[in-house]
Amino acid sequence: MNKVFADAQAALHDVADGAVILSGGFGLSGNPENCIRELARRKVMGLTIVSNNCGTTDKGLGVLLAQGQVKKMVSSYVGENKIFEQQFLSGQLEVELCPQGTLAERIRAGGAGIEAFFTPTGYGTQIAEGKETRVINGKRCVLEHAIRGDFAIVKAWKGDAWGNLVFRKTSRNFNPMMAAAGRITIAEVEELVPVGTLDPDAIHTPSIYVQRIFQGTAYAKPIEQRTVRKKERT
């Protein structure tokens, strides 16, 4: 049951070229920073990455994009990355855009063992092209297939040696569903705590979904856009 690895290098040792990687995070919140840095260091190529977005031009998953490591992105929001735009328009990067709720449900379905589902979202748009459609309860729906990955990389606040994970506030975002849908899930945590110290009722991702865990270091936790209100005169 001890799933602890020394660091990102040890935990990601077998991620090979062409892997399908599910990455937690929303914008730059909840990003698996150590895992991303290790993938960048190793220059693993031809990756298919499933994530809500691809970071910014020079942060988060955007680092992998800038090094030409990403072959395909499956995302819902891509507006903060200029390199993404350039590679997409030039044909260098294959992109599958997916409505955010549909993307979340496709990943959740992958973790739950559900192969496909019907949703009204996207009917009558380019999203529905080439897909099976049906009318269900009077609603016109599109068939969407589950998403699974060779690896899932996620970042949690706390975790134990068995792989139980607790996420903190908004950094939970896509992380739990990514963890469930990876064939091998690699979790990095800010605090690696002894087994039995986590409140069972507070665990967001049970250990059964996690194969490897390590304590991360040097978290930058960057903010995409910092907006402040001018101080009012009194």
N, C-alpha and C positions, 0 to 999 in steps of 0.2 A: 504493500500500500504506500510505501514511501516513494513519492514521485519527484523528489527534490533534485534539481540540477544546480550545478555551481553558478552558472551564468547563462547569458543568451547564447554565447558561442557553443556551449555544450548542449543546450536545449534545442538549437536549430541546426545541429550538425548534419542532418540528413535531408534538409530541404534542397531539392535539386532543381536544375533548370526545367522550365515548363510546368512547375507546380501551380495548382490552384489554391490560392491563399485567401481565407476570410479574415478580414481585419476589423476589430472593434474600433470604436471612436466615432465622434460626430464633430466635424470640423477638426479642431486640434484638441478637443476635450476627450479624455479617456483613451488617447492614443497609446498603443504598446511601443513606447519610445525605444526601449532597449532592443526589442525584436527588429524594429525597422532599421536601427543603426547597424545591427548585425547583418541583416540582409544586404544593406548597402555596402558594408565592408567586404562581404563575400562576393558581391557582384553576381548573385544568382540571376540568370537571364530568362527571358521568355515567359515571365510570370503572368498569370491571370489573377487579378486581384478583385475581390468583391468587397466593397466598402461603401458606406453612405456617400463618401466623397474621396477625393485623392489629395487631401491636404492642401497646402498653399504652394506657391511657386518654389519656395525653398525650405519648407518645413513639413513634418509628418510624412505621409506617403509620397508627397511631391519630390522628395529626395530620390526615391527609387525611379520615379518617372524621369527626372532630370538626367539620371545616369543611363537611360535607355533600357532599363531592366524590365519594363512592363510591356507586355504584348497586347493585353486586353484589360479593360476596366468595365466592371458592372457596377453602376452607381446611380444615385438619384439626384445628386447635386454636385455640380462641377464648376461653379462660378468663381472660385477664388484662386484658380491656378492657370497662369498664362501659358506655361509649358504644355499643360493638358490641351489647351485650345490650339496651340501651334501643331502639336503632334496629331491631334484629331483631324484638323483641316488638311494637313499634308498627307494623311492616309497612313502615317506611321503607327498610330494607335487605333486599335479596334475598340469601339465603345458600344456598350449596351446600356442605354438609359432606361430606367425603370422608376415608375412613381414610388415615392418614399414608402407609403403604406404597403404597397404591393411588394416592394423589395423586402421590407421587414417580415411580411407574412411568408414569402418564399423561403427565406432563411429559417424562420420558425418552423415551417412545414418540414424542411429538410431535417431539422433536429428531432422532430416529433414522429418521423417515419411516414409522413403524408407525401405522396408522390406528386400530387397536383390539386388545384382547386379552381373554382370559378369565381370571378369578381366582376362587378360592373365597371370598375375603374379602367379607363383606357378604351372602352368600347367605342368604335367609330373613329378612332384616331390611328396614327401610325403605329402606336404600341400594339394594336390588335392585328396588324397585317401578318398574314400567314398563320394565324392561330385559330384554333377551334373556338366557335362561339355558340352559345345556347341562350334561350329565353327561359329563365327560372323565376317562378313566382312573379311573372310579368316584367322582370328586369332582364335586359340584354346584357349578357356576361361574356367574359373572355377567359379561356383556360390558361392558367399560369402554372409553370412547373417549379417544383422545389429546387432549392440550391443547396449543394453540399460542397465541401472543400477537402483537398488532401490535408491541409493544415489550417488551423484557426489560431490566430495570434490575438490575445486579449490582455487588457491591463486592469487589475483590480486594486482596491485599497488594501485589503487584508486577505490572506489565504493561509491554509495550513498544509502540512506535509502530505495529506491525503488528496488535496486539490479542491477542498471547499473554498468558495470565493465570496467575498463581500465587496460590493462596489460602493463608491461614495457619490451620492447626490447625482448631478447631471452626467457625471462620467460613466454612469451605468449604461446609458444610451443603447447602442447596438451590441455591447459586449456579451451579455448573457445569451442572446440568440446565436451569435457567432460561435460561442463556446460549444453550444449544443450541436451545431451542424458540421463541425470539423471531424474528420477521421482521426486526426491527431491534434488535440488542442493543447497549445502551449500558453500558459498563463504567467505573466510577470506581475509581481505584487510589490507594493511599497513596504508592507510589513509581512514577514513570514512568521507566523505565530505557532506555538505548540498545539498539537492536536488536542481537542477538547476545550480550548479556550474561547472558541467562537460560539456565540449563542445560536443554537440550531434554528431558531425561528427567524434569525436575521440573515441566514445564508441565502444568497441570490442564485448562485450556481452550485449545485451539489457536485461532489467529488467524482461521480460516475462519468461526468462529461469531460473531465480534465485528465490528460495523460502525463503532462510535464508541468512543473512549476519552479520558478526561481525568484529570488528577491532582486528587483531592479535597482539601479543606481543612477545618480546624476540626472534626475528628472528636471526638465526645463519648464514643462507645463506652459508652453507659449499661448498667448491670446491672439486670435486672428485679428480682431478689430477692437481696439480700446476706445470707447466713446465716453467722454466725461462732460458733464454740464458745467458751464461757466458759473463761477461763484457769484451769487447775487449780492448786490450792494445793499448794505443795511444802513 
